[in-house]
Amino acid sequence: VRFPRHVSHRRRLSQQLAQDAGLPLGSSIHGVQNSSHIIEAYYGIDAFPGILIQPEFQYMIHPGETHRIPNAAMAGLKLIANL
């Protein structure tokens, strides 16, 4: 589990003022930013000597620090080989 990421009060306030004035927040910002959280789980499996397989699952709450983007679930697989 990772700790939440919070956007500073000053940034939130400046984005809110810009939005209220009808100004764009930026091409990659989809709303006034607040906070995001990532819940992460992974496990290491020793498949063979020197080969580690690590499946991973992440659930991101408020991606982009905004409430306009839906929460997202992500899965991945990492393969580590020590030769």
C-alpha positions in Angstrom: 0.0 0.0 0.0 1.4 3.4 -0.9 0.6 6.5 0.9 -1.8 9.0 -0.6 -0.5 11.8 -2.8 -1.9 15.2 -2.0 -1.8 18.3 -4.1 -0.8 21.5 -2.2 -3.5 23.9 -1.1 -2.0 26.7 -3.2 -2.1 24.6 -6.4 -5.7 23.6 -5.7 -6.7 27.2 -5.1 -4.9 28.5 -8.2 -6.5 25.8 -10.3 -10.0 26.6 -8.8 -9.5 30.4 -9.5 -8.3 29.6 -13.1 -11.3 27.3 -13.7 -13.7 29.9 -12.3 -12.3 32.5 -14.6 -12.8 30.2 -17.6 -9.1 29.7 -18.2 -7.7 26.3 -19.3 -5.9 24.2 -16.6 -3.5 22.6 -19.1 -3.7 19.9 -21.7 -3.1 17.0 -19.3 -5.2 18.3 -16.3 -8.8 17.2 -16.4 -10.1 19.2 -13.3 -9.0 20.8 -10.1 -6.4 18.4 -8.6 -6.8 17.2 -5.0 -5.4 13.8 -4.2 -4.8 10.2 -5.4 -4.2 6.9 -3.8 -2.6 3.7 -5.1 -3.2 0.3 -3.6 -0.6 -2.2 -4.7 -0.1 -5.9 -4.3 2.7 -8.1 -5.7 4.2 -11.4 -5.0 7.6 -13.0 -6.1 7.6 -16.6 -7.4 11.0 -18.4 -7.8 10.2 -20.3 -11.0 13.7 -21.6 -11.7 17.1 -20.9 -10.1 17.9 -17.3 -11.1 14.4 -16.6 -12.5 11.8 -14.6 -10.5 8.3 -14.0 -11.8 6.5 -11.2 -10.1 2.7 -10.7 -10.8 1.5 -7.2 -9.7 -2.0 -5.6 -9.2 -2.6 -1.9 -8.7 -5.8 0.0 -8.0 -5.6 3.7 -8.5 -8.1 6.0 -6.8 -8.6 9.4 -8.4 -6.0 9.1 -11.2 -4.5 12.5 -12.1 -5.4 13.7 -8.6 -8.9 14.6 -9.9 -12.4 13.1 -9.4 -13.3 13.5 -13.1 -11.3 10.4 -14.1 -12.7 7.0 -13.0 -10.7 4.8 -10.7 -8.5 2.3 -12.5 -7.4 -1.3 -12.0 -4.1 -2.4 -13.5 -2.3 -5.8 -13.6 1.2 -6.6 -14.8 3.9 -9.2 -14.8 7.6 -8.7 -14.2 10.2 -11.3 -15.1 13.6 -10.9 -13.5 16.5 -13.1 -14.7 19.9 -13.3 -12.9 22.4 -14.9 -15.3 
